[in-house]
Amino acid sequence: MTNYWQIASGAYGRDYSEFFIRYGIASFFWQENDKALKLLSTIQKGDIIILKSGITVIKAVGKVVEKLGKVTGYGDKDWLDFDGWQQPYYVYVEWYCPPKPFSISISGLKQGTISGIEQTHIKNTADLLLKHIPISIPLPEPKLEKIEDSAILKHLIQTSLSPSSAENLTNTLVRIRLLAEYYEVHGVNILEHETRTFLVIPLLLALGWREQQLKIEYGCKRGKIDIACFSKNHSKDSTDDDCIMIIETKAFWSGLDFADKQVEGYAQCFKNCKKFVSTNGFCYKVFEFDQNNKFNLIAYLNLLRPSKRYPLDNHIAGALEAITMLMP
């Protein structure tokens, strides 16, 4: 008998649907390991999965398939790192969806990450969609190559970090990680001013920025920039043209989807600014405008799990490039 499932495309600010469809997979996080593994064991090849957003929107429909002798798995895909939020439980899916963004509204979907579907009208909708929308051919999964702090420090010293500053940066990385790991386990409602104060500013100072170069909540036409970084000490004579990097900080548990759009909006105010960053305190996404004025992610750094490339797309640079771009 074919079972029907619904799985969330991500929480607020974290939409994973693009990557699920791109790589032929669905993944999720569950704090209770035993219950998650028990649920995975009930998902079988040929089952139908609806990829949902909230409780009213279907973004894609898929069939559970077998790859490399497996249908489901746990903990062996480090690349399932969505801006720092790992999704260790996964199931292989043959997704069906049009090439353009697609969604339909429907009633009866449930809250939660993953659950079975009993409602006949939802099952019928899934069956109908499978017959009328095209299959999405998955790309090869990204390969995650981790990188050690020693390699990061060596790279920075070869570029612009003085050897005398290396010890301070090493100690700062240790302190930031200890605090971030504490937040991961015990932190509740860690707001953006806390991530900015305790996680982001210490890293910037260790990378060589002076306090006089940094302005907190710097006003512009579109609002207030969380951190504006200037080419020289900020003074009454400084202008927006002296700003060379802007950083949008978010709460520790926030996804960066909306931060990316926000920092792109702020970028319009600064003609000479070349680097645009969004961060939740331990993950950093660095953007720039290309020659066609398109806003692109070019580098990614996860301080807790640094890697040589962006885990979700190996065409995007990783920790070495990102941390270098964060320097003055």
N, C-alpha and C positions, 0 to 999 in steps of 0.2 A: 504494500500500500504506500502511495506517495504521501509524504508529510509536507506540510506547508509551514514556512517560518517567516518571521519578520525580524529584520535587524536594522538598528539605527545607523544612519549615515554619519553620526557624530553629535556631540553636545553643542551647546551654544558657543559660537565662535570657533568651532572645530568641525569642519565638514570633510569627511574622508571619502565621499562617494567617488570623486574623480580618480583617486588612487585605487580604490577597490575595483572599479571598472577597468582602469588601465592595466592592472596586473592580474586580473582574474582571481580575485580573492575577496573574502569578507573577514574582518577581524574585530575583536572586542576585548575589553578589559573587564575583569570580574574579581572582586576582592577575595571571594571565597573559592579557593582553588578546587576543592573537592566537588562543589556544586557545578562549577564551570566545566570540569572534565567529564562529569556525569552527563551534562547536557550535550557536550560535543559527541559523546558516544552514541547518542540517539539520532544524530544527523547521519543520513545515509545517502549514498550515491543515487541520483535521480530525484531527490527531494527538491522542492521549489522554494526559493528565497525571494522575498520582497525587500528591496532596499528602501527604507522609509525615512522621511524627515518629519519630526514631530509625530502627530497622531492623525494627520489628514493627507499627507503627500507621499505618493509613490515616485521614486526617482529612477528605479530600474527593477527588472525582474530577472532572475537567473535560475539555472539548474545546477545542483551540486554535482561535481565531477571528481574523478580520481586523477591525481598526478603523482608520478613517481611512486606508485603503489600506496598512496595515502589519499584520504578524503578530508580529514581534519588533522590539526596538529596544535602543539603548544610549545612556546618558548624557544624555538629554534630558528626564528627569523628576526634578527636584530634590526633589520631595516624597517620593521613596522614601528617607526618612531615618528609620530605626528606632532611636530613641534614640541618634542619632549615627552609626549604622552604615549607610552608604549602600549601596544595592543597584542599581547602574547598569544591569545587564543584565535585560531583562524580556521576557515573552511574554504576549500577551492570551489570557485563558482564560474560557470559559463554564463556571462551576463548578456542580456538582451536590452539594447537601448539605441535610439537614434544617435547619429554623430553630433547633433546639436543638443544643447541643454534641454532636458525633458522632465516633465513631472505632471502628474494628474492628481486631482483631489478625490478623496474617498473617505467615507466614514467607517468607524469600527476598528481602526488600528489602535494598538495599546501603547501606553507609556512604557519606557524601559529599553534596555539595550537589545535583548534578543528574547523571543518567545515564540511558541507555536501559534498557528492560526486555525481557528475553528469555524469562523463565519463563512458561510457558503458564498455570499456575494463577493467577498475578497478573493477567495480561491478562484471563482469564475473570472474575475477581473484579471488575475495573474495568468490564467490559462489563455485568455483572449489576447493579452499583450504578448505572450510568447509566440503566438501565431502570426502576429501582425507587425512586430518591430524586429529589426535586424540584430543578428548576433554581433557582439563586440569582440574583435580578435585581440587577445591580451599580448602585451609586450613582455619580454624576459624580465624577471624580477631584478631589482637593483641589487648590487653587491656592496655590502657595508664593510669597509676596512677601517678598523679603529686606529687611533693615533695616540701615542703617549705624550705626556707633558714634556719629556726630554726633547722630543722631536719638535714640539711647538716652540720651546725656548730656543733651540738651536736655530730654527728658522727665523725667529724674531731677531736674534743677535746678528744673524747674517744680513738682515735687512736694516733695522734702525734702532733696536733695543741695545742699550749699553750693557756690558756684562755685569756692571755693578748694580743694575736694576733687575737683573734676572732673579736674584734671591728674593727681592721684595715681591715680584710677580708670582713666584712659586708659592710663597707664603699666603699671598692674597687668594690665589686659586684654591688652596687648601681651605682657607676660612670660608670662602664663598660656597664651596661644595659641602662643607659640614653644615652650614646654615640651610642651604637648599635641601639637603637630605633630611634635616630636621623638619623643615616645612612639609616635605613630602609625606612624612609619617605623622607628624603632630600638628602641623600648621592648619589653622582654620581661619578663613576670611583674611588672608594675607593680601592687603590692598596694594594698589600700584605705588603709592607713596612709600610703602615699606620696601617693596622690591627695588625701587629706585634708590632709596637711601642705603639699604644694607647690602644689596647685591650689585647694582649697576654702577653707581658712583665709585665704590672701591675699586672695581675693575678698571674704569677709565683712568683713575689716578695712578694705578699701578702700571698702566700702559704708557704713561708719560704726559697725560693731560694735566695742566695746572688748574687749580680751583678758579683762578682769575679768568680762565678761558671758558668756563662753563656757566650757563645761565639756566636756572630752574624755572619752569613755567614761563617761558619767554613769549610775550605776546606778539601775535601777527594778525593779519586780516581774517584768517580762518579760525582763530582761537588761540590757545596757549600751547606752545611746544613744551613737552615734558622736560627735555634737555636739549638746549641749543649749544653747539660746540663751535667756538670761534677760532680763527686763525691766529689771533693775538689776544692779549689781555683785553677783556671787555671794559669799555669806559664810556663816558658820555658822548664821545665822538664816534663810537662804533655804530655801524649800520647793518641792516639785514645782509648786505653784500659781503660782510666779513664772516658770515656763518658758513662753515664748511661741512658740518654734519648735524643732522637732526635725529633725535631718538624719541620714539614713542614707547613709553613703558606701560605695561598692563599688570593687573593683579597676577599673583603667582599661579593661580589655578585657571587663568584665562587662556583661551586659544588666541592665536595671532591673526586669524582670518580678517577680522574687522580692523585690527591695528594696521595691517598692510594697507588697506584702503584709506585709513585715516592719515597715515604718514604720506601717502601719495598726494592727498589733498593739500597737506601742509607744504609739500615740495613746491607747489606753484608760487609760493611767496618768496622763494629764495633763488634768485637767478644764478648765483655763483656756487651754490651748494651742490656737491657731487655725490655725497653719501647719505643714504636714508636708511634708518634702522628701526625695526620693531623688536621688542623683547619682553618676555615675562619674567626676566631676572636671571634665567639660566640658559634660555635659548635665544639666539640672536639671528635675525634674518636681515641681510644687507641687500639693498636695492640700488639700482641706478637707471637712468633713462638711456636708451640706446639711440642710435643715429636717427631712428624714425620717431623719436620721442615716446617710445613705448616703455612703460615702467616694468622692469624685470627684476626678479630675484636672481642674484648672482653668487651669493655665498651664504652658508649656514653654519652656525656654531652651537653645539649643545655642550655646555661646560661639564655636565655630568657624564656624558658619553661622546667625547669628541671623535669625529670620523673624517676621513680624507675627502669624502664627497657628501653631498646632501643625501640622507638615507632614502628619500622617496624619489630621487631623480639624479642619477649618476652624471648627468650633463651639467649639474650645478656644483660649484666649488664648495669645499667644506671648511674645516676648522682653521687650517693654516691661512687660507685667503681671508676668511672672515675676521679673524683676530688681528691680522695685519691691517685690514681696512678700518678697524676700530681705533687704531693708533693715530696720534696727531699727524 
